[in-house]
Amino acid sequence: QVQLVESGGGLVQPGGSLRLSCAASGFTLRYYLMSWYRQAPGKERELVATTTSTGGNTNYAEAVKGRFTISRDNAKNTVYLQMNSLKPEDTAVYYCHANRVGFPNLKYWGQGTQVTVSS
């Protein structure tokens, strides 16, 4: 059974850090482009960061550049999002997304993990 399971969310004060994890099962992560998205209340889901199948290239939304880092460990079938210098506007549900390289319609979503930045 194909699954993406996010963890690591929670409540953090402004300026703090969190590390999200996304564990994949039922498929081999190294064949997939992996991304993190987020959706704040009343807003559309937006792309936060993407890493290629080998992790050699990464891209970030302007709002998180310099503060967030996406990484992957294909041996552990896991993707991470290190979030530093968190701001209240980073509050959202964060979702892990997998897209099979060469098969744009083969995609999977995780169930999401809540990140709340508040004092």
Backbone as ProteinMPNN parsed JSONL, in Angstrom:
{"seq_chain_A": "QVQLVESGGGLVQPGGSLRLSCAASGFTLRYYLMSWYRQAPGKERELVATTTSTGGNTNYAEAVKGRFTISRDNAKNTVYLQMNSLKPEDTAVYYCHANRVGFPNLKYWGQGTQVTVSS", "coords_chain_A": {"N_chain_A": [[0.845, -1.191, 0.0], [0.603, 2.141, -0.935], [1.963, 4.877, 0.731], [2.416, 8.11, 2.21], [3.707, 9.537, 4.982], [3.603, 12.165, 7.082], [5.406, 13.854, 9.692], [6.384, 15.623, 12.706], [5.366, 18.158, 12.943], [3.927, 20.942, 14.836], [3.514, 23.241, 17.634], [5.244, 26.259, 17.711], [7.333, 28.954, 18.76], [7.656, 32.253, 17.318], [10.59, 32.666, 15.341], [11.626, 30.268, 16.029], [12.437, 26.753, 15.353], [11.599, 23.901, 13.339], [11.577, 20.484, 12.309], [10.351, 18.755, 9.701], [9.319, 15.491, 8.725], [8.904, 13.077, 6.14], [7.821, 10.03, 5.542], [8.025, 7.46, 3.236], [6.222, 4.68, 1.95], [5.636, 1.584, 0.273], [6.475, 2.285, -2.23], [9.396, 3.188, -4.182], [11.383, 5.713, -3.196], [13.471, 6.995, -4.573], [12.933, 7.266, -7.216], [11.346, 9.393, -7.538], [10.321, 12.794, -7.814], [10.303, 14.99, -5.159], [8.289, 16.962, -3.035], [7.358, 19.651, -0.812], [4.359, 21.052, 0.212], [2.144, 23.648, 1.382], [-0.787, 24.684, 3.184], [-2.596, 27.304, 4.25], [-5.209, 28.449, 6.48], [-8.107, 29.314, 4.697], [-6.715, 29.848, 2.405], [-5.156, 28.97, -0.774], [-3.517, 25.85, -1.555], [0.008, 25.865, -1.573], [3.176, 25.612, -3.23], [6.106, 24.824, -1.507], [8.761, 23.782, -1.385], [11.024, 21.876, -3.441], [12.696, 18.874, -4.35], [14.939, 17.185, -6.501], [15.149, 13.778, -7.839], [17.591, 12.686, -7.054], [18.357, 14.454, -5.208], [20.037, 16.41, -5.981], [19.31, 18.881, -6.956], [17.471, 21.672, -5.804], [14.538, 23.627, -5.147], [12.898, 26.607, -4.04], [10.103, 28.348, -2.639], [9.784, 31.896, -2.791], [9.109, 33.027, -0.343], [10.204, 31.42, 1.603], [12.858, 31.054, 1.133], [16.219, 30.756, 2.139], [15.511, 30.233, 4.713], [14.223, 27.757, 4.953], [15.035, 24.308, 4.38], [15.072, 21.689, 2.146], [15.544, 18.202, 2.086], [16.671, 14.845, 1.362], [16.706, 11.347, 2.095], [17.321, 8.755, 0.404], [17.909, 6.134, 0.965], [16.609, 5.696, 3.314], [14.109, 6.143, 2.502], [12.872, 8.621, 2.919], [11.923, 12.042, 3.237], [12.817, 15.364, 4.147], [12.027, 18.481, 5.798], [13.604, 21.138, 6.89], [12.949, 23.769, 8.95], [13.675, 26.968, 9.73], [13.938, 30.036, 11.655], [11.203, 30.651, 11.963], [8.051, 32.142, 11.121], [4.944, 33.773, 12.005], [3.339, 33.766, 9.71], [4.046, 31.431, 8.495], [2.429, 29.518, 9.458], [0.459, 26.732, 8.868], [-0.999, 23.818, 7.298], [1.203, 21.328, 6.428], [2.138, 19.505, 3.616], [3.37, 16.521, 2.173], [4.536, 15.563, -1.025], [4.72, 13.381, -3.788], [6.045, 12.764, -6.994], [6.271, 10.762, -9.709], [9.155, 10.486, -11.637], [9.1, 11.234, -15.032], [6.535, 10.347, -15.303], [4.071, 12.159, -15.16], [1.432, 12.034, -14.216], [1.4, 10.301, -12.131], [1.124, 10.51, -8.942], [1.413, 11.183, -5.424], [-0.003, 12.033, -2.262], [0.627, 13.094, 1.099], [-0.999, 12.989, 4.358], [-0.79, 15.319, 5.736], [0.628, 17.666, 8.101], [0.257, 19.692, 10.936], [1.55, 22.908, 11.36], [2.115, 25.411, 13.607], [2.854, 28.693, 14.255], [3.348, 30.726, 16.802], [3.253, 33.068, 19.497]], "CA_chain_A": [[0.0, 0.0, 0.0], [1.383, 3.365, -1.057], [1.689, 5.854, 1.781], [3.343, 9.15, 2.633], [3.3, 9.897, 6.338], [4.354, 13.308, 7.602], [5.5, 14.006, 11.14], [7.28, 16.684, 13.135], [4.685, 19.43, 13.108], [3.605, 21.314, 16.207], [3.45, 24.654, 17.984], [6.58, 26.815, 17.946], [7.336, 30.41, 18.858], [8.345, 32.938, 16.214], [12.037, 32.561, 15.425], [11.996, 28.9, 16.341], [12.701, 25.8, 14.274], [10.98, 22.588, 13.317], [12.003, 19.611, 11.222], [9.315, 17.84, 9.261], [9.74, 14.272, 8.036], [7.899, 12.423, 5.297], [8.254, 8.655, 5.315], [7.314, 6.819, 2.141], [6.148, 3.222, 1.949], [4.902, 1.044, -0.868], [7.143, 2.651, -3.476], [10.799, 3.536, -3.989], [11.441, 7.173, -3.219], [14.525, 7.579, -5.399], [12.429, 7.486, -8.566], [10.332, 10.43, -7.447], [10.516, 14.188, -7.45], [9.607, 15.157, -3.891], [7.995, 18.361, -2.722], [6.534, 20.028, 0.326], [3.375, 22.096, 0.002], [1.446, 24.049, 2.596], [-2.084, 25.333, 2.992], [-3.044, 28.067, 5.407], [-6.678, 28.588, 6.497], [-8.669, 30.274, 3.762], [-5.823, 30.071, 1.269], [-4.91, 27.818, -1.62], [-2.292, 25.118, -1.295], [1.11, 26.444, -2.316], [4.426, 24.869, -3.239], [7.106, 25.387, -0.607], [10.109, 23.373, -1.771], [11.101, 20.684, -4.263], [14.012, 18.289, -4.563], [14.962, 16.181, -7.553], [15.194, 12.399, -7.364], [18.877, 12.417, -6.4], [18.626, 15.509, -4.236], [21.063, 17.293, -6.508], [18.763, 20.214, -7.194], [16.345, 22.052, -4.959], [13.913, 24.919, -5.424], [12.12, 27.09, -2.907], [9.258, 29.53, -2.781], [10.485, 33.097, -2.329], [8.762, 33.32, 1.049], [10.934, 30.553, 2.541], [14.275, 30.988, 0.759], [17.156, 31.149, 3.184], [15.035, 29.785, 6.037], [13.839, 26.347, 4.879], [15.905, 23.436, 3.593], [14.524, 20.375, 1.832], [16.578, 17.193, 1.869], [16.114, 13.498, 1.254], [17.559, 10.19, 2.332], [16.665, 7.704, -0.384], [18.116, 4.837, 1.623], [15.58, 5.59, 4.355], [12.806, 6.442, 1.88], [12.357, 9.723, 3.717], [12.225, 13.415, 2.85], [12.773, 16.244, 5.308], [11.967, 19.927, 5.604], [14.12, 21.867, 8.046], [12.363, 25.108, 8.929], [14.298, 27.85, 10.718], [13.455, 31.427, 11.702], [9.779, 30.557, 11.616], [7.229, 33.332, 11.27], [3.516, 33.448, 12.117], [2.769, 33.505, 8.391], [4.366, 30.056, 8.094], [1.401, 28.651, 10.012], [-0.268, 26.041, 7.803], [-0.832, 22.366, 7.224], [2.269, 21.022, 5.483], [1.893, 18.243, 2.93], [4.42, 15.907, 1.376], [4.033, 15.188, -2.348], [5.649, 12.605, -4.608], [5.697, 12.731, -8.417], [7.172, 9.841, -10.39], [9.893, 11.087, -12.742], [8.7, 10.715, -16.333], [5.118, 9.963, -15.264], [3.494, 13.32, -14.465], [0.136, 11.755, -13.601], [1.591, 9.373, -11.015], [1.408, 11.393, -7.817], [0.881, 10.795, -4.128], [-0.023, 13.063, -1.221], [0.491, 12.69, 2.478], [-2.217, 13.466, 5.026], [-0.503, 16.648, 6.25], [0.976, 17.87, 9.504], [-0.011, 21.081, 11.277], [2.605, 23.748, 11.918], [1.572, 26.654, 14.127], [3.895, 29.59, 14.757], [2.635, 31.703, 17.617], [3.802, 33.317, 20.834]], "C_chain_A": [[0.883, 1.246, 0.0], [0.973, 4.358, 0.031], [2.811, 6.865, 1.897], [2.848, 9.614, 3.988], [4.205, 11.008, 6.854], [4.362, 13.283, 9.126], [6.401, 15.193, 11.448], [6.634, 18.049, 13.287], [4.405, 19.725, 14.579], [3.519, 22.811, 16.378], [4.853, 25.144, 18.315], [6.463, 28.331, 18.001], [8.014, 31.022, 17.637], [9.861, 32.945, 16.427], [12.531, 31.159, 15.698], [12.176, 28.03, 15.101], [11.885, 24.535, 14.457], [11.581, 21.803, 12.161], [10.879, 18.632, 10.913], [9.947, 16.64, 8.566], [8.577, 13.724, 7.234], [8.437, 11.04, 4.957], [7.379, 8.008, 4.256], [7.328, 5.311, 2.321], [5.332, 2.773, 0.752], [5.457, 1.45, -2.221], [8.562, 3.112, -3.148], [11.007, 5.018, -4.235], [12.406, 7.714, -4.273], [14.084, 7.809, -6.841], [11.472, 8.678, -8.646], [10.906, 11.807, -7.159], [9.678, 14.414, -6.193], [9.449, 16.632, -3.559], [7.268, 18.462, -1.387], [5.627, 21.172, -0.124], [2.837, 22.516, 1.369], [0.139, 24.744, 2.245], [-2.499, 25.983, 4.289], [-4.569, 28.198, 5.348], [-7.144, 29.671, 5.532], [-7.819, 30.556, 2.543], [-5.656, 28.801, 0.457], [-3.598, 27.13, -1.207], [-1.177, 25.677, -2.177], [2.356, 25.58, -2.177], [5.456, 25.584, -2.373], [8.519, 25.064, -1.089], [10.045, 22.068, -2.55], [12.543, 20.196, -4.325], [13.928, 17.219, -5.645], [15.234, 14.789, -6.982], [16.507, 12.055, -6.634], [19.184, 13.424, -5.292], [19.631, 16.532, -4.72], [20.608, 18.71, -6.766], [17.567, 20.462, -6.304], [15.823, 23.407, -5.4], [13.002, 25.293, -4.273], [11.22, 28.242, -3.319], [10.022, 30.728, -2.216], [10.282, 33.344, -0.845], [9.588, 32.526, 2.056], [12.419, 30.455, 2.228], [15.162, 31.513, 1.869], [16.753, 30.703, 4.569], [14.713, 28.291, 6.065], [14.844, 25.583, 4.03], [15.225, 22.091, 3.405], [15.685, 19.422, 1.586], [15.906, 15.829, 1.81], [17.165, 12.472, 1.579], [16.879, 9.025, 1.624], [16.831, 6.326, 0.244], [17.072, 4.603, 2.712], [14.182, 5.873, 3.81], [12.11, 7.598, 2.581], [12.822, 11.07, 3.164], [12.027, 14.307, 4.078], [12.555, 17.694, 4.88], [12.416, 20.573, 6.914], [13.642, 23.308, 7.938], [12.963, 25.921, 10.076], [13.695, 29.243, 10.631], [11.973, 31.502, 11.345], [9.027, 31.832, 11.961], [5.767, 32.929, 11.416], [2.884, 33.124, 10.76], [3.164, 32.146, 7.818], [3.342, 29.056, 8.638], [0.542, 28.063, 8.902], [-0.215, 24.542, 8.069], [0.179, 22.096, 6.122], [2.069, 19.601, 4.945], [3.126, 17.796, 2.149], [3.796, 15.418, 0.056], [5.115, 14.46, -3.122], [5.143, 12.551, -6.044], [6.731, 11.863, -9.137], [7.843, 10.531, -11.575], [9.491, 10.422, -14.062], [7.244, 10.298, -16.418], [4.352, 11.054, -14.51], [2.148, 13.065, -13.799], [0.223, 10.789, -12.431], [2.075, 10.172, -9.814], [0.78, 10.858, -6.548], [0.978, 11.985, -3.176], [-0.015, 12.407, 0.157], [-0.755, 13.312, 3.089], [-2.035, 14.85, 5.634], [-0.15, 16.653, 7.728], [0.862, 19.368, 9.807], [1.233, 21.738, 11.879], [1.973, 25.069, 12.346], [2.699, 27.47, 14.747], [3.198, 30.726, 15.501], [3.334, 31.871, 18.961], [2.712, 33.167, 21.89]], "O_chain_A": [[1.788, 1.385, 0.823], [-0.21, 4.638, 0.221], [3.985, 6.546, 1.713], [1.7, 10.038, 4.125], [5.408, 10.819, 7.036], [3.446, 12.76, 9.76], [7.094, 15.705, 10.569], [7.288, 18.999, 13.717], [4.616, 18.88, 15.449], [3.46, 23.56, 15.403], [5.566, 24.523, 19.103], [5.591, 28.918, 17.36], [8.849, 30.382, 16.998], [10.35, 33.192, 17.53], [13.729, 30.892, 15.608], [12.082, 28.498, 13.967], [11.532, 24.151, 15.573], [12.034, 22.375, 11.169], [10.507, 17.799, 11.74], [10.978, 16.76, 7.904], [7.414, 13.888, 7.604], [9.384, 10.899, 4.184], [6.153, 8.006, 4.361], [8.313, 4.736, 2.782], [4.451, 3.49, 0.278], [4.958, 1.003, -3.254], [8.889, 3.39, -1.994], [10.826, 5.509, -5.349], [12.174, 8.795, -4.814], [14.784, 8.473, -7.605], [10.869, 8.936, -9.688], [11.842, 11.965, -6.375], [8.495, 14.075, -6.158], [10.354, 17.437, -3.774], [6.658, 17.508, -0.906], [6.074, 22.128, -0.757], [3.044, 21.835, 2.373], [-0.019, 25.312, 1.164], [-2.727, 25.313, 5.296], [-5.157, 28.071, 4.274], [-6.643, 30.795, 5.548], [-8.164, 31.413, 1.73], [-5.965, 27.703, 0.919], [-2.712, 27.735, -0.604], [-1.377, 25.932, -3.365], [2.568, 24.913, -1.164], [5.651, 26.794, -2.489], [9.368, 25.95, -1.19], [9.14, 21.256, -2.355], [13.484, 20.989, -4.348], [12.972, 16.446, -5.699], [15.513, 14.64, -5.792], [16.52, 11.236, -5.715], [20.144, 13.264, -4.539], [20.035, 17.419, -3.968], [21.418, 19.637, -6.793], [16.75, 19.57, -6.077], [16.558, 24.227, -5.951], [12.413, 24.435, -3.617], [11.539, 29.009, -4.228], [10.807, 30.588, -1.279], [11.19, 33.821, -0.165], [9.67, 32.901, 3.225], [13.167, 29.834, 2.984], [14.901, 32.561, 2.46], [17.55, 30.778, 5.504], [14.91, 27.633, 7.087], [15.427, 26.124, 3.091], [14.849, 21.431, 4.374], [16.681, 19.785, 0.96], [14.736, 15.676, 2.158], [18.358, 12.688, 1.37], [15.977, 8.391, 2.171], [15.981, 5.453, 0.069], [16.699, 3.465, 2.998], [13.198, 5.848, 4.549], [10.901, 7.558, 2.809], [13.949, 11.216, 2.691], [11.181, 14.036, 4.931], [12.86, 18.077, 3.75], [11.696, 20.552, 7.912], [13.906, 23.984, 6.943], [12.775, 25.592, 11.247], [13.025, 29.585, 9.656], [11.558, 32.32, 10.524], [9.321, 32.506, 12.948], [5.39, 31.839, 10.987], [1.983, 32.289, 10.684], [2.665, 31.754, 6.763], [3.394, 27.873, 8.304], [-0.031, 28.794, 8.094], [0.513, 24.069, 8.942], [0.025, 22.586, 5.003], [1.864, 18.647, 5.695], [3.825, 18.609, 1.544], [2.669, 14.924, 0.038], [6.279, 14.863, -3.117], [3.958, 12.322, -6.284], [7.917, 12.192, -9.169], [7.16, 11.101, -12.426], [9.537, 9.198, -14.189], [6.766, 9.933, -17.492], [4.023, 10.876, -13.338], [1.76, 13.811, -12.9], [-0.793, 10.492, -11.803], [3.261, 10.473, -9.68], [-0.243, 10.173, -6.581], [1.884, 12.814, -3.261], [-0.567, 11.325, 0.356], [-1.477, 14.062, 2.431], [-3.015, 15.491, 6.011], [-0.563, 15.784, 8.495], [1.316, 20.203, 9.025], [1.872, 21.195, 12.78], [1.364, 25.762, 11.531], [3.403, 27.004, 15.643], [2.542, 31.574, 14.895], [3.93, 30.931, 19.489], [2.977, 33.338, 23.08]]}, "name": "protein", "num_of_chains": 1, "seq": "QVQLVESGGGLVQPGGSLRLSCAASGFTLRYYLMSWYRQAPGKERELVATTTSTGGNTNYAEAVKGRFTISRDNAKNTVYLQMNSLKPEDTAVYYCHANRVGFPNLKYWGQGTQVTVSS"}
